[in-house]
Amino acid sequence: MHDPHDRPTAAVDSSPELPAKQTLQGLHNGVRQALTEAGFDPQDSDTPGLQLRLDEHGVLIAWHPADALGPAIQVRDGHESRHGLPDLHGLRQVLTTAIGQVLHDAGYLVAPTDGALLLVTGSRPRNAG
């Protein structure tokens, strides 16, 4: 006799990576949209400037200022050496604060991380403050 509570096992998706990857990709797309709407130009490649990368924990946001500002600094210094680059700690701190605020206002959970500006790990429920 057939038990109505039995479910076919062949119809069950046993790959947990796919939903997690889809969720991370959705997070990545949302972060990109929020930053773009705020006037930033995030990239996925190793081009200079602001970069977004998927990580097992979320979306990493990194910035490579030496490449982005190097030519302007070289011209101002009058030579091609990258020695003597200014300390960009203050600029990095301002950029981290601005991006963190934009993403927080857009409803994302944001944390500082070593080696990158920020890590976006998810989004807050709409009623959370």
N, C-alpha and C positions, 0 to 999 in steps of 0.2 A: 504494500500500500504506500502511496506517495505522501510524505509529510509536507504540509504546506509551509513549514518553517525552514525547510532545507533550501539553500540557495546554491546555484551552480558556482563552482569555484573558478571556472574558466573565464567568467566575465569580470572577475576582480583584477584590478591593475595592481600588480605586486611591485611596481617600481616606485619607491618613495622619492627618488631623485627628481623625477619629472615635475611633480607639483611644487617641490621646493625651488627648482630652477625657474619655473614659471613665476613663482612668487618673487624671487630675487630679480628677475627680468622686469616684472611690473614695478618693483621698488626702484630699480635703475631708471626706468622710463619716467616715473613720477618725479624723481629727484632731478633728472635732466630738464623736465618741463618747468619745474619750480625755479631752477637756476636760470634757465633761458628767459622766463617771464620777468625775472628780476634784473635782467641785463647782462648776465654772465654768459660766457661762450664755452661751455664744457665740451671736452673732446674725449673720445674713447681710445685714441691711439697715443703713441709716444711723442706727439707734437708738443711744442712748448706751450706753457700756460696751464690752465685748469683742466684736470683730467679726472674722469670717472672710471672706476674699475670695479667689476663684480668680485667679491670676496666671499668666502664661505660664511661670513658673519653678516654680510650686508653689502653696502656700496661704499667703497673707499673714495675719498675726494683728496686729490693731491695737486700740488702746484710746483712747477719747476721754474723758479724765477731767474736762475742764471741763464738759461736758454732764452727765456722770454725777454729779459732786460739786457742781456749781454751786449748786443750790437749797439744799443744806445749808450751804454756805459763805455764801450770801447771807443766810440766816436768822441764822447766827451773827454775821455782821458787822453785821446790823441795817439793811442797805440793799440796793438792787437792783443796784448797780454790780458789774461783774465785775473792776473794777480791784482790785489787791491780792490776787489769787488766790495762794495759797501755792505755793512751788516744789514741784512734784510729782515732781521728778527721782528722789528716793529711793523713792517709792511705785512709780513706773514701773520702776525697777531691780529692786525686790523682785518685782513682778508678772512681769517678764520672766524672772527667775531661776526663779520657781516654775513658770511655764508651760513654760519650756525643760526643766526637770527632769521634769515630768510627761510631756511628749512624748518625751523621751529614754528614760525608763523604759518607755514604751509601744512603743519601737522605731523612732522617727522620727528622721530627719536634720533638724536644726534649725540655722539660722544667724541671727545678728543682721542687721538691715537698716536703712537710713535711712528715716525716715518711718513705720515700723511697728515693732512690738515684735520680731517674729520672722518668718522665712520657713521654712516646712517644705517641703523639696525632695524627699522620698521617705522610704522606710523602710529600715532596716538588715536584712540577712539575719538570720534567727533565731539563728544561731550566732555572730554578731558581738557583741562586748562593747562 
